[in-house]
Amino acid sequence: MAKLFSIKDKYSQKIYSKEKLVEFRRQNINIEKDEICLIYTSDPVKKITGYFIVKEKIRTSLSKLWELTKNIAGITYNEFKDYFKDCREGTAIVFKKVKEFTKKISLRELQKKIDGFRPPQSFYNLNEFLIKVMLLEFDKFKYSVNFTE
């Protein structure tokens, strides 16, 4: 199953520049190795800008999580601590591959084609979303995504 993650602009930029090779989440996410995850870059961009493929998920204590990911985190230790404030454990989704789309899909385009679409607060499972996109033959999506590379 694919997912759609909402990621702040400054972090999606770091992901595409390969400075940040992991996505942190407070909750324990059911995600599999080789799962495809679209990136919705939030305000001010408001577009699906690319995707990543999951290498592995790590769920552990915060001290161990930082030790395992600090070289690929793309954030400072203080940012890490602030994000996980009041948490005992955290999740890291490590990227196997990252691809930025040449043609992004705007929120406005999504809402025109998919009735009731709203960007996720954190993430969505995408089975129903992807089916709708394929059935509607979303032109930009069709020719800008190649998951078999």
N, C-alpha and C positions, 0 to 999 in steps of 0.2 A: 504494500500500500504506500502511496506517495503522500507527502505532506506539504503544506504551505506555511512557512514561517514568516512572521512579521519581525523585521530587524531594522533597527535605527540606521539612518543614512551613514553616520560616521563609522559604524561597524560593518555595514555592507561594503563600503569603500575599502576598508581594511581586509575584508574577505577576498574581494576581487584582486587586490594588489598582492595577495598571498602573505600579508603581514599577520593575519588572523586565520588560523587553520582549524579553529574549534568554535563551536557555539555553546554557550553556557545557558542552562535553564535551572530554575529552582526546583521545579517539580520533576518527578521521575517519569520520563516519557517512554512509551512503548514504541521503540524504533529499532529497525533491523539493519544489519550490515548490508550494504549495497542498495539501501533504500534511496529513492530520488526525492529530494526536498527542494521545492521552489522557494525562492526568496522574494518576499514582498518587502520592498524598501519603503518604510513608513515616511511620514511627513518630513520634509516638504516634497519628496520625490513622488510618493504614492503610485508606485508601479511594481509589477513583477519584473525583476531586473535580471534574474538568472537562476541558477540552481547549484546544489552541491549533492554529491553522492556520499553516503555514510561509510566511513571506514570502520568505526567502532563507537559504542556508547560506553561511557564510564560513569558509574554512580557510586560515590564513596564520600567519606568525610571531607570536609573542606580543606584541611591541611594536606591530605593526600592528593586531593584533586588538583590543588595548586602545584604541588611538587611534580605531578605527572604531566601538567599542561603548560607550565609557566613559559616554556620556550616557544610555544605556538599560540599562546593566548591572545596576543595582540592588544592586551590591556595591562595596566599596572596592577600591582598587588593591592593598592588602595581601591582601585575601581572594582577589583574582584571582591574585596571585603565588603565594600558598599553594596554591591549587587546582591550578595548572599547574606546580608545582615539578617539576624534572627533565624538563620537556617543552620541545621546541624550537618546536612549532607547537600550535595549538589550533583548536577548532571553535566557532563561534557559530551558533546557530539563532535567527534573528530572527523574531519573531511578526508575522503579518498580523492575526490576530484571536485573542482569548482569551475563553473563556466558562467561568464557574464553574457547575456543576450545582446546582440547588436541592435535588435529592435525590441524595445521594452513594451510591456502591456500596461497601459494606464488604468487607474481605478475607474475613470469615466468609461473607457472601452469595455472593461469587465462588467460594469453595471448596465451598460446598454445590451450586452450579449447574454448576461446571466442574471435573470430576475432575482432581486433580493440579495445580490452579492455584497458582503461587507468584509473588509479586511479583518484578519484575526487579531485578537488581543495578544496571543502568544503563537498558536499554530492551529491548523485545521488538518484533519485527515482528508485526503483528496479524491478518494474513489469516485464519489458522486460528482465533484467538481470537474475532474478530468473527463469523465464521460460526457458531461454537458459541453465542455470545451470542444471535444472531438466531434460530437454530433452537430454542433454549430459551425464547425470548420473555421475556427478562429484563425484567420489568414496569417497574422503575424506569428501566432504560436506555432502554426503548422510548419513554416519554413525557417524559423529561427532556433528550433530545438532539435538537437540530434543526440539522443541519449545513448546511442550505440558507439560513439567515438571511442 
